Amino acid sequence: MSTLGEFMTRDPFTLPASAKLLDALTFMREKTVRHIPIVDDAGKLVGVVTDRDVKRATPTALLRKRDEWEQVVNETPLERVMSRDPITGTPETPIKDVFLTFVEEKIGCMLVVDGQGALIGICTSPDLFRAALQLIP
């Protein structure tokens, strides 16, 4: 049976909880990602920031003065906007369970951790599409 470990992206890009909203905006644009795992200094997963979290927390530049917008994105730490209990799996999680979790929980990523809670990978929708293509006869 196929597992999450076969299809996850290993060693995903991460940011610390102390990083600012501007860091996430820049990071997402430069790396073309929609999910940023948030880790502590030991590499343990503490949360996730999604593009939706960033959009919700960022004031619209159309309704705010530039200096107000800059203040918010430069001063808001990711720990204020991140989801603290992201859905996780292990490399041994059956891929069928991952598909079911994505559908039932309406998520766009599953973070992969080891037995100590350290982040070792991420599985996003494109990873699942790749898995589906390999699993379809």
N, C-alpha and C positions, 0 to 999 in steps of 0.2 A: 504494500500500500504506500502511496506517495505521502510525503510529509512536508510540513512547512519549511523545514530546513533545506529541502531541495529547491525551493522556489523563492525564498527570501533574498533580499539584497543584503549582503553582509557589510558590516562596518559602515552604517549610514552616517551621513553628516549630522552633527548634533550641535546644540548650543547649551550654555549653562543657564540656569534660572535667573541669574543676575543680568543677562544680556537684555538689551532694550528692544522695544518694538521696532525701531529703525533697523536694528541688526537683523531681525526676522524678515522685514520687508526686503532688505538688500539681499539677504541670504536666499530667500525664495526666488527672487528674480534671477540672481546669478547662477544658482544651482538648478533652476527650473524644477523645484519640488513644491509640493503642497502640504507636506507634513514635516515638522521638525521635532525629533525626539529631544527632550530636555533631560540632561544628566547632571549628576553631582560630580565633584572632583574625582571620585573613585570610579566613575563610569556607570554608576547605578542609575537606572531609570527613575525619574521623579515626576515626569509628565510629558505632555505632547502639546505642541502648538500647531494648529491647522491654519490654512489660508482663511478660513471662515473666522477663526478667533482673531486673526490679525485685522481683517476687514471690520469686524464688529468693534474692535478696540480703537481703530484709527478714525479720527474725525474726518469728515469730508472736507477736502481743501476748498470746495466751492462755497461752503457756508462759514468757514473760519478764516481769520487772518493768517497769513503765512507763519508769523512768529508763534501764534497759538498752536498751530499744527505741529511745528517743529518742536515746541516744548513738550507736547504730548508724546510724540514718537521718540524723542531723545531721552525722556525721563521715565517712561513707563517700563518697568521691568517685566520680563516674560512671566515671572512667577505670578503676576497679577492676572494674566490672561490665559495661562495654560490650563489644560485639563489635567487634574492631579491623579486620576485613576484610569489611565488609558487601558483599553482591552489589550491583553497580551497573550502570547502563546509561547511554546517552546519549540525547538527544532523538531521534536518528536510528535508534535500535534498533527494528527491526520489532516491532509489537505481538504478532505470533504468537510471536516469540522470547521475549517477556516472559511470555506465557501458559505456554510450555513451561518456562521457568526457574522460575516459581512452582510448577508441578507437580513437576518433577524435583528441585528443591532444597527443597521443602516450606517455602517462605518466605511471609511475610505482607506484605512490602514490598520494593520495589526503589528504591534511591536513585539519583537522576539527577544526573550530574556533567558539567561541561564538560571541555574538553581539558586544563585545568590542574588538575583534581581539585576544583574549587569546586562546592559543592552548589547546584543550581539547581531541584531538584524532588524529589518523592517519588511513588511509585505504590503504592497499597495495594489490597487486595482490592476495596473498594468502587469504586475507579477502574477496575479490570478488569471488574467487573460492568457498569459504565456503558459501557465500551468494547464489551463483548459485546452489550449491548442495541442499540447503534448499528450493529454489524456484522452482526447477524442480520437477514436479509431479512424 
